[in-house]
Amino acid sequence: MKWTNYIKGDKYIWAIAILLSLASIVLVYSSSSHLAFAFKQGNTISFLLKHLIHLGIGFGIMWMLSRVPFKYFYNSSIIFLELQLF
């Protein structure tokens, strides 16, 4: 069984999210070097691991929400629209 069978929803949106996440890993790793030498004695991996944990949590939430039928989002969107107007 292919791993793509477990992903519901638009495959293009999943692909874009994965590509942006891969790009963000490179950007976080390269941009955190100054902070790592200033605060973590040169340990650049700690920022990268924290970012990977956040990405994992985000993809987990995306995967769980992709399993929810759209009719539930339609009903809750009206509530969130009303809350946004205040």
Phi and psi in degrees as a GROMACS rama.xvg file:
@    title "Ramachandran Plot"
@    xaxis  label "Phi"
@    yaxis  label "Psi"
@TYPE xy
-77.2984  151.877  LYS-2
-69.3861  -21.1403  TRP-3
-73.1811  -15.1697  THR-4
-70.9529  -22.1001  ASN-5
-81.1135  -16.0922  TYR-6
-96.1034  121.109  ILE-7
-102.03  160.271  LYS-8
100.227  -167.636  GLY-9
-75.8263  121.542  ASP-10
-66.9564  -30.2424  LYS-11
-68.7313  -37.7778  TYR-12
-65.9419  -41.7429  ILE-13
-61.912  -42.1915  TRP-14
-64.5922  -41.5031  ALA-15
-64.9031  -41.7687  ILE-16
-63.1837  -40.2252  ALA-17
-67.5412  -43.1688  ILE-18
-64.784  -41.8314  LEU-19
-66.2064  -34.8417  LEU-20
-67.3704  -40.538  SER-21
-63.3223  -41.4777  LEU-22
-64.2129  -37.7314  ALA-23
-68.1837  -30.9306  SER-24
-63.2097  -44.835  ILE-25
-65.0699  -42.566  VAL-26
-66.9572  -41.1279  LEU-27
-65.9792  -42.0889  VAL-28
-64.5392  -41.0182  TYR-29
-76.7905  -32.8904  SER-30
-86.6794  -13.6608  SER-31
-89.2599  1.34364  SER-32
-65.1208  -40.0013  SER-33
-64.5485  -44.7157  HIS-34
-65.049  -36.8712  LEU-35
-65.3063  -41.5269  ALA-36
-72.1818  -26.4458  PHE-37
-80.833  -37.0731  ALA-38
-119.272  -24.0218  PHE-39
-117.092  22.0821  LYS-40
53.77  37.7365  GLN-41
86.6149  8.41296  GLY-42
-84.356  91.2843  ASN-43
-78.5779  -16.74  THR-44
-69.3847  -29.5561  ILE-45
-62.8735  -41.0624  SER-46
-67.1347  -38.2628  PHE-47
-66.7883  -42.3866  LEU-48
-65.0686  -40.4617  LEU-49
-62.2669  -41.2371  LYS-50
-66.1391  -40.8264  HIS-51
-65.1401  -36.6491  LEU-52
-64.3384  -44.0531  ILE-53
-64.0512  -38.8209  HIS-54
-64.693  -41.2532  LEU-55
-62.3131  -43.2078  GLY-56
-63.4373  -42.9424  ILE-57
-63.3755  -43.4515  GLY-58
-69.0746  -32.5603  PHE-59
-63.9538  -43.3482  GLY-60
-65.5238  -40.8148  ILE-61
-60.7297  -43.0478  MET-62
-65.55  -42.9949  TRP-63
-64.8096  -41.8805  MET-64
-70.3948  -24.082  LEU-65
-73.0679  -16.1896  SER-66
-85.7096  -12.982  ARG-67
-82.0537  133.516  VAL-68
-62.4061  149.268  PRO-69
-65.6913  -24.5789  PHE-70
-63.9024  -28.1314  LYS-71
-72.2967  -34.0079  TYR-72
-69.7158  -34.2081  PHE-73
-64.0974  -45.305  TYR-74
-66.8394  -39.4732  ASN-75
-76.2237  -22.7116  SER-76
-66.8843  -32.1622  SER-77
-65.7575  -40.8615  ILE-78
-64.9088  -45.3588  ILE-79
-67.4706  -31.5643  PHE-80
-65.7638  -42.0624  LEU-81
-65.5402  -38.6286  GLU-82
-67.7595  -31.917  LEU-83
-70.5802  -28.7773  GLN-84
-71.8457  -17.3006  LEU-85
